[in-house]
Amino acid sequence: MAFDIDMIKAVYNRMPARVEAARKLLGKPLTLSEKILYSHLWEESTNEAFVRGKSYVDFAPDRVAMQDATAQMALLQFMQAGKDKVAVPSTTHCDHLILAKQGADKDLKSSLTASGEVFNFLESVSNKYGIGFWKPGAGIIHQVVLENYAFPGGMMIGTDSHTVNAGGLGMVAIGVGGADAVDVMAGMPWELKFPKLIGVKLTGKMNGWTAAKDVILKVAGILTVKGGTGAIVEYFGPGALSLSGTGKGTICNMGAEIGATTSTFGYDDAMERYLRTTDRADIADLANEIRPHLTGDPEVYANPEQYFDQVIEIDLSTLEPHVNGPFTPDRATPVSKMRAEAEANGWPMDVEWGLIGSCTNSSYEDLSRAASIAQQAVDKGLTTKADFGINPGSEQVRFTAERDGLLQIFEDLDATIFTNACGPCIGQWERAGNNERVNTIVHSFNRNFSKRADGNPNTHAFVTSPEMVAAIAISGNLGFNPITDTLTNDKGEEVKLDPPVGDELPDKGFDVEENGYQAPAEDGSNVQVIVSPDSKRLQLLEPFDPWDGKNITGAKLLIKAFGKCTTDHISMAGPWLRFRGHLDNISDNCLIGAVNAFGQATNKVKNQITGEYGPVPATARQYKAEGIPSIVVGDHNYGEGSSREHAAMEPRFLGVKAVLVKSFARIHETNLKKQGMLGLTFADESDYDKIQEDDTINFLDLVDFAPGKPLTIEFIHADGSKDIVLANHTYNEAQIGWFKAGSALNLIKQEANQ
Ligand code: F3S
């Protein structure tokens, strides 16, 4: 059995008492989100009523999921922790590194060749450390998690922003960086700012062409891509009860597109049906025993304005199908307005591809509803104008859909069935005839940023439900509204598509021959982790050196970054993604996007050894080779963006000892601390202006490094004059221990060996 029933029993056993204690502590009825959060505190009990949007709290998530692109560095780091096994149930899923080109069979084979060494590494390291491994072709991480691991009332983290999909089964599931996953797998607490709460009340019942996808497309239009930031979106109300488990998953999935920490729904009959049909009746039975704890208190839902920070109400009965885009998922257009909107904006009306799938919309229900539209095209003598591509969400969904004839319906329309993987959703799509042409595609994915699907900045990608993708692709026209418009068939007759019908769950249950899961070894101590020393993509990590106990002296300024410096500026994505498992190689992108305050150019800094200007990574490498420490100076909100740990590991690897800025994005600041660096802020922001490009830098009192005590740094300028700068920090005792040990992982390892 892939899931861990004992872990779930333990969660459910402790939940009632913890929920009651939280209710008493807060002196009010609780939302579901609060129940889950308070029952997953790292410290078993608390006397602190956390402030939403303010308090930083340590949590103990129940499980971890990782996808193949992000798992590489997470697992390379975990190997440094000196543990025999992961502390919580964890899984690795191979889905991002699989190309979509000719169809599942050929594509899977070629991807196994192209990324074989990465897959082999992930398989061996998973096997060694007790991590479940889902092979390439087994499915997309979030669909597989929903089918196998998600459970009502649980808390999980995953190294992918759409981990939030598991909210469809009533979890608090949050996307994080690899370093956070390592903490949890190594048995450490996981810190999160206690989220704010947005309530979405759903009334009415969907009908006709409207699908669960339209709920989140509508919400995205209301809240925009930033509106959910720092908040959990909790859905409730009679409308919520009418949605299937996977439909709820779709809604939660795209919570990532509004920046939400996560989204969730209370446990209900639809979730119970989904659990039972996916072979988890025992979880449904356990959940039923504590049912009231797995949803918000009735008083909360009766008076949501009183208990949520923001409330939105949507009537499903009148909700129209939406088509969102292009280039951003929050540009929401009801289907009835699309033609006028597209014409007014000059968007290309001819639709070239309709793509169904991704972790957002690849359930059995999705495929069956889209297939009902495809079948009508065949029955009514319509030929499709656009090409069709289908990515089933998992082998279980694919096998069952094939058994039930759904895939054949698409194949009758010449659809290409791609591997059960991300494919075009993450740009892993070798689209035939692709160039910089202006064109339109529609898909059921979640993100439609420029270049995301096929790398072409002129592809206008629109997000909509699978059934709408099918209808628009058949019509070949972006403005097509199946509710009112007709199409001309092969006999020249005007025909109309009937609204979609589908099965929430397969009548005959799910079926699969080989689900692609590989359980880890009981005892992994003899398992060899496979990494070739010649590999360009993978490199075993060497522990960073511990602090030598002395003041850092004679350091050189590597770069004084000017203005915005996000994790993308520090560690770019794009073509560099293939080096995510190779710290040395990916360090060649270190800070190449940052603007140098001296000269305002990117990737051009003064090398103080040669006096020449050169790229940041090469300059840092020369300092490192000559044993000279270096320092990075930055502006406000340094390191904002993603939680990518590479942005902290690369400078550390290249010999940067400290990052001194006006202010930090908190996650990046923590990542620097974890990697054993000094993350410091100017006590007086105007001191930023005193830093010169050929400064030599001495720490004067690092030997007295202590919580709450600023550090004093001397900047000696080229003319011999100097400035003394006071630097604040937020290190507590434990974090100073990370610095001294060289990294948090070094310290964990030391402790494990004691
Ligand atoms: Fe994969 Fe796209 Fe989802 S990349 S995990 S299918 S958002």
Residues whose N, C-alpha, C, O or C-beta is under 5 A from the ligand:
A	BS01	F3S	I140 H162 S358 C359 C422 C425 I426
